[in-house]
Amino acid sequence: QVQLVESGGGFVQAGGSLRLSCAASKRISIVNHVAWHRQAPGKQREMVARLTPGGGTDYLDSVKGRFAISRDIARNSAYLQMNGLTPNDTGVYYCNVAYGTVSHWGQGTQVTVSS
């Protein structure tokens, strides 16, 4: 069973920054992809950023230029750097990692952005 532990969420004012971390209990170098999703109150979960095995990245249009996804293979960790946060970025952020065809999720970390 793969464990994913997110951290780094919190309360921040609009325009601020946060860096989310996701620590995996298994080597992250062999994953098919690493992604961050978020779920705002009353809304469906949406993918915010994705890192492909080839090193490519995909971002939700609304976060392009503000968020950056990365991973540290040596630390078996993935990160989401979030800059220029707005109240629309408020939600629970989840780390998602796929080993082969099996997808794993962390427990989520709350991000709250005040105006």
BAVEX-479502 format. One line per field, with one value per residue (C-alpha): residue in one letter; z negated, x negated, y. Coordinates in nm, 2 decimals. Layout:
// residues N
kepa	A,...
Z	Z,...
X	X,...
Y	Y,...
***
This chain:
// residues 115
kepa	Q,V,Q,L,V,E,S,G,G,G,F,V,Q,A,G,G,S,L,R,L,S,C,A,A,S,K,R,I,S,I,V,N,H,V,A,W,H,R,Q,A,P,G,K,Q,R,E,M,V,A,R,L,T,P,G,G,G,T,D,Y,L,D,S,V,K,G,R,F,A,I,S,R,D,I,A,R,N,S,A,Y,L,Q,M,N,G,L,T,P,N,D,T,G,V,Y,Y,C,N,V,A,Y,G,T,V,S,H,W,G,Q,G,T,Q,V,T,V,S,S
Z	0.00,0.10,-0.15,-0.03,-0.29,-0.19,-0.39,-0.34,-0.33,-0.54,-0.55,-0.34,-0.21,0.16,0.34,0.11,0.17,0.04,0.12,0.09,0.04,0.10,-0.05,0.10,-0.08,0.25,0.51,0.71,1.00,1.13,1.14,1.45,1.34,1.04,1.02,0.78,0.77,0.56,0.45,0.35,0.13,0.33,0.64,0.82,0.78,1.06,1.17,1.11,1.23,1.37,1.43,1.69,1.70,1.99,1.79,1.94,1.74,1.77,1.58,1.52,1.73,1.43,1.25,1.55,1.48,1.10,1.00,1.07,1.01,0.95,0.79,0.61,0.69,0.41,0.15,0.31,0.30,0.52,0.48,0.59,0.56,0.56,0.61,0.66,0.47,0.50,0.30,0.60,0.52,0.18,0.14,0.03,0.24,0.30,0.43,0.68,0.80,1.04,1.02,1.34,1.36,0.99,0.87,0.51,0.33,0.02,-0.25,-0.13,-0.27,-0.32,-0.14,-0.24,-0.07,-0.21,-0.01
X	0.00,-0.14,-0.11,-0.10,-0.13,-0.06,-0.17,-0.22,0.14,0.26,0.42,0.28,0.39,0.45,0.13,-0.06,-0.24,-0.24,-0.44,-0.27,-0.46,-0.37,-0.59,-0.55,-0.63,-0.74,-0.99,-0.85,-1.08,-0.88,-0.54,-0.34,-0.24,-0.23,0.06,0.22,0.59,0.81,1.17,1.34,1.65,1.95,1.75,1.61,1.25,1.03,0.68,0.45,0.12,-0.03,-0.39,-0.43,-0.70,-0.87,-0.90,-0.61,-0.37,0.00,0.18,0.53,0.57,0.65,0.32,0.08,-0.20,-0.13,-0.17,-0.46,-0.47,-0.80,-0.93,-1.25,-1.33,-1.59,-1.33,-1.04,-0.85,-0.64,-0.57,-0.33,-0.46,-0.17,-0.22,0.02,0.29,0.65,0.96,1.06,0.77,0.92,0.99,0.85,0.55,0.47,0.16,0.22,-0.04,0.01,-0.21,-0.13,0.25,0.31,0.38,0.31,0.44,0.32,0.55,0.55,0.43,0.65,0.56,0.75,0.69,0.85,0.93
Y	0.00,0.34,0.62,0.98,1.25,1.61,1.92,2.29,2.40,2.69,3.03,3.31,3.65,3.71,3.76,3.53,3.20,2.85,2.54,2.21,1.89,1.53,1.26,0.91,0.58,0.43,0.54,0.82,0.77,0.49,0.66,0.71,1.06,1.29,1.54,1.78,1.82,2.04,2.05,2.37,2.37,2.26,2.19,1.89,1.79,1.93,1.87,2.17,2.05,1.73,1.61,1.34,1.08,1.25,1.57,1.75,1.96,2.04,2.31,2.42,2.74,2.95,2.87,2.89,3.12,3.11,2.75,2.51,2.14,1.96,1.64,1.54,1.17,1.15,1.25,1.06,1.38,1.61,1.97,2.24,2.60,2.84,3.21,3.50,3.31,3.43,3.34,3.12,2.90,2.80,2.43,2.10,2.00,1.64,1.47,1.20,0.95,0.66,0.35,0.16,0.17,0.20,0.55,0.67,0.97,1.16,1.27,1.63,1.96,2.27,2.59,2.90,3.24,3.55,3.86
***
